[in-house]
Amino acid sequence: MAELKVRDIMSPDPVVIGPDMSVTDAARLMVDHHIGALPVLEGDRIVGVVTEGDLIMQDVRIEFPTYIHLLDGFIMYPPATQRFESELKKAVAADVRSVMTRDPVTIQADASVGDAATLLVERDVSRLPVLEGERLVGVVSKSDIVRSLLIEE
């Protein structure tokens, strides 16, 4: 039996979004289509991936700035201020660009399933956008890899 390629097991024609879509609309698309991630395209080029984890506000741990009591006054510790502002911006992000993972790990459609499995494990991701050249043609997930084991038997 010929070695399976990523194109043989991927989910073709994935639902995609643009970086300017609201976080709320992206979440609604994930729920409506029963998917855990959306490739983010700018024109025809993949620029990111947004996952359920990126959208779950409870996962954003906001640490309030540290204040130092000095001479009957309070002074905010500056490094904590920058981190707080960064975390707060992510927590209330209005668009996908603010929360997406930029420059996601991708794989070519003609790569082997073994290569895809290795990449998923090594990069600790659950899914990979699948490209033919520079064009997005599908998504391959850990579940697709597991299902492919049944095909090979």
N, C-alpha and C positions, 0 to 999 in steps of 0.2 A: 504494500500500500504506500502511495506517495505521501511524503511528509506534508502535514496540514500547514497551510499558510494563514496568517492573520485574517486575510480577506475571506477565508472559508468559515470563520467562526465569529467575526465581528457583527455588531448590529449596524446595518447600513443606514445612510441618510439620517443622522442624528438630529434631534431638535437643537437648534443653535440660537444664540442671542447676540445682541450687540452690547458693547461696554456701557452704553448710555441708558440701558434698560434699568428700571427701578428694581431695587432689591425685592420689593413686594411682588412685582410682576414675575420676576425670576422664580421666586418661591412658588407662586401660583402655577407656573408652567411645570415645575418639578412635580407638584402634587397631581396636576391634571394628567400628566403623561407617565406617572409612576416611575420617575427616574431620579437618580441621586446626584447628577451632575449635568452641567450644560457647557459645551464648548462656547467660547466667546470669540466671535469673528469681527474683524474690522475690514470691511470689503470682503475679499475672499481669503484673507490671511488670518490664521488662528493667532490670537494674542493672549489668550488666557483660558482658564477653566474655572467655573464657579461651582462649588459643591454644597451639599446640604450643610456640612460643617461650617462653611464660610458664612452661611446665612443664619445660623442658630445664635441668637443674641446671648443666650445663657452661657455660651462658651467664651464670650468676651469677658475676661476678668479685668474689671476696671479697678485699679489701685488709686485711691485718692492721694493727692500730694502730701508729702510729709511736711509738717510745720514744726519749727523750732521755737520754743518759748525763750525769749531773750529780753531782759530789761522791761518787763511788763508789756511786751509786745510779741507778736507772732511773725515769724519770717518763714516764707515758703521755701523749701529746699529745691533749688532750680532743676536738677536732673529729674526729679520726680514730676515736676510740672510738664516737661516735654513728653515724658512717657504717658502721663495722664491725658494730655491733649491728643496724642496719637491714638491711644486706646479709645478715647471718647469719639473721635472722628470715625473710627472704624465701626463703633457700636451704633452710631446714628447715620451711617453712610446712606446716601440717597440713591446711589447707582452702583451697578455691578463692578465698574472699574475700580471702585474703592475697596472691594472685598475679594476680588478674583485672585487666583494664583496666576501670576504673569509667566510668560514663556514656559508653558507646560511641557512635560516630557511627552514626546510623541513617538509613534512607530510607523514604519512604512507598511503598506498593505501586503507586500510580497515577502515580508519577514516571516520567519518560522514561528509557530506557536511557542516553541521552547524559548526563543529569544524574547517573546512578549512576556512569558511567565517570569523569566529572569529579570527583565526590566521592572516589572511590577513589584517583585520582591526587593530588588536592590534599591529602588527609588522610593519604596514604601508608599505606593499609590494604589488605589483600587481600580482605576481604569486609565486607559490611554487613548487619546485621539489617534485615529488611523488616517494616514496621509497617502495619497498617490502623488508623488512629487511634492508640491506645496499645497495641494487641494485636499480639504477634509472630505473623507469618504465614509467614515464610520467611527465607532468607538468599540474598543475591546475591553472587557472587564475580567476580574478574577473569576466571576461566575461563568463567563464564556470559556475560560481556560478549563475549568472543572468539567463543564459539559463536553468539551472537546475530548476529554479522556474517555468518555463513553463512546464517542464516534470512532476512536482509534481501536477499540476492542474488536 
